[in-house]
Structure formats: C-alpha cells, structure tokens
Amino acid sequence: MRRIIYLFFVMFVIACSSTIHHESTTNKVYLKDSLLASIERSACFGKCPQYKTIIYKSGFAEYYGKKDIDKIGYYTGQLNADDLNRLYSLIRTYKMEEKDTAYINKYLADFPAWSLWVSDLNPTKHIQISHEAPPSEITEFGKAMDQYLVSVKWTKKTSTKDEK
C-alpha cells in the first residue's frame, strides 16, 4: 500500500514539474511576441487616413488600412533589426511609458484623433491624442511610427478575423 501511495506521489511531482516547465517556455515565447508599439489614426469629418499599425517585440508587424490611405486591408511585415532597435531607442529616449494617458482638447470636435500603445519595460501604456499641440515627443514618436508604413515591406493577407 505504501508503495502505491509513493508511486502516485512521484507521478504527481513529475507531472507538476513538467507542467511548470511548459508554462515558463510558453511565457518566454509570449513575451518575445508581445506588443512593443502601435499607432491608430481615426476618422474625422474630412479626409483623414484611417489605419492601425502594430509592431511586436519580435519585429513582426501588422497593418490594417481602413479608409483614405493607399493600402486598404490587412497586411503583415517584418521590421529589420536596425528599425527595431531604433524603435526601442525612441521609446526610451522619449520616455513614452512615462507620458500622460491623454492629450485631448475637448473643444476640437473635428480634430484628427489618434492613439499610441507602448509596452517596452512596463505594462502597455495607451495614450490618446486629440490636441493641436501635444508634447513634441508624442508628435515625433507618431511620425516615426508613420515611417514604418513606408520602410516595412508589407504583404497583403486575407484576414478571417475582424480587422481592427
């Protein structure tokens, strides 16, 4: 009887240790492919480009073109190592994770709104912008994110998921 109990105990310990190892491996993969930075430009009453670009820590990038922009639809691409390192540098130089969560002028009804998401060393920071003069670091970071629309080689995909 003792042998049976001991055998079950040993099997239980082995099963638990393999599960714990599997979870840590999964988390490492998740962290590498988690969000690094994203920008979304939204609608206005005129012709404002509407799109969202998402860049992951692995350099993988997604683009969703919605309206009033050359690329409409879902695209994927890969940042080269230099561009990825430059993006990390910009996040840290501009201290994006320390910025306020909103720069909004409530009196601007038709001003093009946009959002940034940044997640380098901290949990994801969401910054909403609808202001004629946000801090220069926010504006410069937004321009840098927009440049990836040009520098990344995008491949059009047919998406079965909802386009964001």
Phi, psi and omega per residue, in radians:
M1 nan -0.745 3.120
R2 -1.084 -0.662 3.137
R3 -1.116 -0.687 3.138
I4 -1.144 -0.789 3.122
I5 -1.103 -0.778 3.113
Y6 -1.062 -0.747 3.129
L7 -1.073 -0.784 3.103
F8 -1.097 -0.698 3.123
F9 -1.093 -0.806 3.130
V10 -1.085 -0.758 3.125
M11 -1.097 -0.702 3.127
F12 -1.093 -0.784 -3.140
V13 -1.114 -0.759 3.126
I14 -1.100 -0.780 3.140
A15 -1.086 -0.739 -3.136
C16 -1.172 -0.733 -3.110
S17 -1.163 -0.614 3.114
S18 -1.243 -0.581 3.086
T19 -1.164 -0.753 -3.138
I20 -1.106 -0.753 3.109
H21 -1.068 -0.728 -3.138
H22 -1.099 -0.728 -3.128
E23 -1.128 -0.723 -3.123
S24 -1.159 -0.632 3.081
T25 -1.118 -0.762 3.131
T26 -1.075 -0.733 -3.136
N27 -1.107 -0.655 3.124
K28 -1.100 -0.740 3.117
V29 -1.132 -0.740 -3.124
Y30 -1.088 -0.781 -3.105
L31 -1.112 -0.657 3.138
K32 -1.143 -0.620 -3.083
D33 -1.758 0.275 3.133
S34 -1.427 2.940 -3.084
L35 -1.021 2.345 2.978
L36 -1.837 -0.927 -3.140
A37 -2.726 2.641 3.118
S38 -2.611 2.617 3.054
I39 -2.352 2.437 3.059
E40 -2.322 2.178 3.056
R41 -1.806 2.282 -3.064
S42 -1.981 3.117 -2.986
A43 -1.201 2.754 2.968
C44 -2.417 -3.117 -3.125
F45 -1.289 -0.325 3.125
G46 -1.747 -2.493 3.128
K47 -1.819 1.564 3.091
C48 -1.917 2.301 3.102
P49 -1.072 2.338 3.137
Q50 -2.059 2.061 3.141
Y51 -2.847 2.941 3.044
K52 -2.433 2.300 3.059
T53 -2.064 2.302 3.137
I54 -2.149 2.245 3.116
I55 -2.104 2.227 -3.118
Y56 -1.710 2.835 -3.081
K57 -1.095 -0.376 3.090
S58 -1.388 -0.181 -3.076
G59 1.721 -0.196 3.080
F60 -1.123 2.455 -3.101
A61 -2.318 2.539 3.054
E62 -2.150 2.571 3.137
Y63 -2.405 2.306 3.076
Y64 -2.127 1.794 3.097
G65 -1.560 2.238 -3.044
K66 -1.887 -0.902 -3.006
K67 -2.823 2.596 3.055
D68 0.995 0.707 3.110
I69 -2.626 2.699 -3.065
D70 -1.031 -0.870 -3.098
K71 -1.614 1.946 3.071
I72 -1.867 2.317 3.123
G73 2.044 -2.898 -3.059
Y74 -1.808 2.241 -3.128
Y75 -2.323 2.693 3.016
T76 -2.260 2.769 3.132
G77 -2.853 -3.084 -3.116
Q78 -2.391 2.215 3.044
L79 -1.317 2.474 3.043
N80 -1.331 2.923 -3.052
A81 -1.038 -0.686 -3.140
D82 -1.120 -0.796 3.123
D83 -1.124 -0.690 3.131
L84 -1.124 -0.786 3.106
N85 -1.113 -0.658 3.097
R86 -1.102 -0.698 3.126
L87 -1.137 -0.798 3.061
Y88 -0.989 -0.768 -3.133
S89 -1.080 -0.757 3.121
L90 -1.088 -0.747 3.137
I91 -1.014 -0.759 -3.085
R92 -1.366 -0.697 3.139
T93 -1.123 -0.784 -3.132
Y94 -1.446 -0.036 3.137
K95 0.893 0.863 -3.047
M96 -1.069 -0.571 -3.121
E97 -1.308 -0.114 3.108
E98 -1.791 -0.058 -3.094
K99 -1.252 2.816 3.033
D100 -1.113 2.838 -3.122
T101 -1.499 -0.202 -3.128
A102 -2.644 2.393 3.002
Y103 -2.236 1.589 -3.000
I104 -2.264 2.295 3.000
N105 -1.809 1.868 -3.044
K106 -1.166 -0.174 -3.137
Y107 -1.607 -0.027 3.116
L108 -1.755 1.615 -3.071
A109 -1.272 -0.630 -3.039
D110 -1.987 0.499 3.130
F111 -1.494 2.373 -3.121
P112 -1.050 2.085 3.131
A113 -1.602 2.600 3.071
W114 -2.610 2.823 -3.116
S115 -2.332 2.618 3.034
L116 -2.151 2.527 2.980
W117 -2.211 2.298 -3.123
V118 -2.383 2.359 3.111
S119 -2.585 1.526 3.112
D120 -1.754 -1.360 -3.103
L121 -1.740 -0.250 -3.086
N122 -2.101 2.975 3.038
P123 -1.030 2.863 -3.033
T124 -0.999 2.258 3.090
K125 -1.824 2.159 3.095
H126 -1.838 2.169 -3.129
I127 -2.099 2.147 3.112
Q128 -1.765 2.354 -3.103
I129 -2.254 2.137 2.988
S130 -2.634 1.262 -3.002
H131 -2.606 2.517 -3.122
E132 -1.284 -0.348 -3.109
A133 -2.545 1.203 3.050
P134 -1.227 2.946 3.121
P135 -0.944 2.546 -3.064
S136 -1.032 -0.568 3.124
E137 -1.102 -0.655 3.122
I138 -1.148 -0.829 3.140
T139 -1.075 -0.805 -3.134
E140 -1.122 -0.695 3.114
F141 -1.137 -0.715 3.086
G142 -1.056 -0.734 3.103
K143 -1.116 -0.705 3.122
A144 -1.118 -0.721 3.097
M145 -1.102 -0.684 3.116
D146 -1.097 -0.543 -3.131
Q147 -1.120 -0.436 3.113
Y148 -1.184 -0.337 3.042
L149 -1.093 -0.513 -3.108
V150 -1.628 -0.747 -2.978
S151 -1.397 -0.452 -3.136
V152 -1.434 2.435 3.041
K153 -1.486 1.849 -3.056
W154 -1.549 2.484 3.061
T155 -2.068 2.137 -3.126
K156 -1.193 2.374 3.136
K157 -2.169 2.684 2.974
T158 -1.689 2.140 -3.039
S159 -1.787 2.287 3.033
T160 -1.616 -0.286 3.095
K161 -1.504 2.879 3.106
D162 -1.109 2.297 3.076
E163 -1.327 2.323 -3.000
K164 -1.373 nan nan
